[in-house]
């Protein structure tokens, strides 16, 4: 099926960077004159000189002196270790390898994607920002494709190539790891723990890149690739490191650029679903990459890359941080972040993720996935189309960016989406159902549940790309009881409980429950769903359908949390190791499926199960300690039962299957 043309893309400020590549030579593109305008405050230095600056820094020398005293190791041995860590870690950016990668990625991108749309105004802003101050690029992370797409775009438009924080497994890929290193990747270990020397080498390396303006620095504020395609709670370590040169007065300002990468279809869709069901992640090797090249023969639709407005750290920090504390300590000495600093960095990281979410570009398929998950027994195509168009109107009222082809009939858009996602859904005789894996011979009940769960989780990943649009209004809808009118303070009380419980499932800025509640209520009120007075909230006559739909969006999460609570209260021992928990709860849930006591296959997601533990730990119902390098949990069953009762009694009115969207 031919890709749909999207007449509205250019009108909305996006243009397809692959269009020119399809008309001209990839070789001439890779070897054309490359003339970026660098940061005006930068002193051009080589990668080797950058490493020398790190090894000769007073900060590293100070920490080595501390380790000498603590561990009784000679200075020369520690310096040698530091040098070896830096050799393992550091990038070696070379234009020749960028050209090589540019040529290869042109071939790959044209094969895999029908288009890659980029917002032109965002590139213009980025070009200006790079010349003025050190720039930090902050993309979301949904696919391995994320890793090189920004470098490819920046090379195409003569912008300075970034250095990129990458996971250490990529370094171990023969040949590929070295190509990545010479294309600007620097490699970070996943588990650093309390390795003081590694921490100081890494932080000093990052600080030196920012302070010298060596190159724009790119890292994923979420830390990891999201296996569910939802936003992840930000990791703060790298954010502290990149901001330190500003707080120590080494640079006047730092520009943060939130970037939203949206995929119509994700290459790893099946892999991610199986990982969530406990299938081990394939090792990142060159051999595995070559075997996976068959994936490149598929069509993955279009990608959108949105470069957001530049965020000035200097402007954000005004009135929030007292700079005097940094003036009292020499710049070269380490300084433990104050409480106000930790709160500022946490708030900033959460804000970046909200900005990423707001600029995600949704497709028709994302909305279809929302509807399909509320109709898992299948749905007629005409009805699916009707409900998707209803949801399109709601999505736009809630302020989302939506790619919906113009000058094309709605039925063509639906048919194209179903064809593109043939691995997830099929349409037979006008009825749309999820596709389940097929295998040889008869299957056991457990295998049947597993196959169904894989299909549901693949579909759920595409719903998850859109779920942030509905999260706050949905939580208001769930917090409202089935009564016609609700006291505002009661609804807020229930909303705040849901927000705390689901703070690992969805991203909320700490300390902003009131703002989140107001946002949810405001969207519902502007859409004509609810009415409000000072004391109460009520559902309007024509708002009941929307309220039912929003409650149903959260229902799989609510049911899944209830299942984990049941396991912890009824089946689990009071203390357990995290690894044992994953296997044990999977077996428990399988039994519930076979007995018909559970409906939501999403409760089999290992990420969701871990999120429940994190929530209970934060709510003091579970304690966590390190025992021989493993996390040991201790459950307060009565506290878990109280939370379970609050979720079941206070916030989950029953939703009949027929009433869902």
Phi, psi and omega in degrees: 000131182290145177298148176285138173280144184241094183293335184278352187297310181293321181298331180271009177091004177259147172224154185271112182285346179275347182300313178294324181295330180283343183261340187229178187285130175293328180293315180293328176295317183291328186250019176288171175295130180244114188224073180285155175263109185280176175301127185295335182271002186277144169257116183302124178222157179276167177298322180294319179294324177299317179296320179297320179300322179295313183292334181264005184288148178293327179299311179297318180299319180297314182291323176299321178298319178296316181294324178303317181290317184289322189245356179057045175253144180291150183301318183298319180294320179291321177296322178295319177298315180299319179296319179294320177298319180293321177298320178295322190276318200287151174276167177216063187302125180224134184298325180301321180283329174296320178295316178300313180293322178301318178295312182295317183289331174301315179297313183295310184298319179294329179286322190268319187249142174287332179196154170234108183266132180233141179278121187296320181296328178295320178293323178297316178298318181296318179301318178292316183297320183299326182283338188267313185217165172303137185245135175245119179268128187234080178278156167285169188226104184239344185206158173298337178297335180305328194300318185250354187294323180292318177299321180297314179297317183290325174294318181299325185249028173054044173252150182305132181289132181280157164266143194233128174286121183232155177289147184300331180302328179296329181294329184282355179283117183305136179066308183298318180301319181288324176297317177299317181300317182279356173259006174113002180280135166242145197251131184241135177292146181289316183247104180265324178061228183256024179288095187298320182292318180297316180302315185288323178296314180297310183296322180289325178296313179295315181300319182291322176300314182290314185295324180274348186066031185306317179190158169304144182248131182244130172208162181266113182295336176285345177087312185233162170292133180283119180281342179261353186068009168272159172295146178254153175301131186294148171264139193256350186301307181294325180297318175301317184296315184288336180275341186304317179301329177290312184292334177270006175075020181275339173225151183288323181203164174228134179259121177260133182238102175289136183231131181250117178253122183240133180247133173290323174217134184263133182302323188266021189306314181287318179302315182296316180298318181290325175300318180295336179267009174098002176285126184302141178292132178300143180293140180279097180228161178297321178299316179296323178297317180293322178294328184280000184295341176298333178301329185288352179275350180276165176260128181244020173068218184248158175242142172243135174237114183250114175274114185282176176297142179293136178253119179275121178296322181299317180292321182293326190279346184303126178078001183248330183235134176273111184288343185300326182300329181280335178288341183277347183242131177306143186301327186279353182265146178293151180218128180287131181298137177287170179298318180294327177293315180298319179294321179296313182295319178298313179299320179295315180297318178294322179297319180299318180294321176298320178294320176301314182298317183296334183257008173294140177257116181273158177244170176303324183297324178301319180288322177298322179296322177300314181292316182300322181290344174263004179218061189290346177277000182107159183209142177296142183300320180298319179290321176300317179297314180301313183289325178293321178292324173299316181291327177301316180297317180295317181300317179291323177296329178278002171090015182279156171272128184228127175269109177228111186306137178269161179058026177228139181293153179299324180294326177293320178300315180297314181297319178298316181296317179296321179293316180299323185256042180298340178283345184250320184227159172222154178239116180234125179054039176079008180241133185257127180224160174288148178268127176253148180300146175250146180220168181288140172071181179291155181243152176282169177299321180296318179295324178296316177297317182298315182295319178295318180297319179299318179295316181296317182292326175296315178295319181297329180298325179282327170299320183297334177295338182252353192295332180297333180297326188254351191305307186290313174300324180294322179291326174295317180298318179290323181292337176281136178282178180285356178295154182295323181231145182229137174294135183301318183293327177291318179297317179297320179301315179292320179299315182296323176297314179298319180299316179294318182295320186260021183288349171262344181276321178231161184263119176234138178287126181305138176080010182239037180299319181297316179296320179295319179296315180296322178297313179299314180295319182297316179297319179292321181291315180295333180272003177075021183271319181234162169241156183222145165235184180298330189249343184213160176236138180221153179274129177288160184304321182266011183259354186297321181299318180293318179299315180298316179300314183295320177298320181293331177299319182276346187303317179300324179290316180298312181297320181295319177295321179297323179295317179294320176300317180299317179299313183294326182277326190251330188245325188287148169287167185290330176235144179202159176269145185305317181298320179293325181301313184301313181290318184293316183288330177297318177295320179298315182292322177303317179297321179294322177296313183296327179275357178079017183272349182230142179250323188278114178290346181291343178289349176276355179291122181295327178295318179296318179299319178292325178297324177297314178300317180297319179296315180294326176295316179294328182268012174065023175267347179221140174249151182231131176226156177269125178231110180051054177064017175233149178279123175251129181252143176236125188261130168266094190297326180291324178291319177298319181297321178297316180295318178301315180297319179297319180292319184284317187272318189271336194228006185230075173300144183293137179243116178288151180301321183292334185277346182290164183300000000 
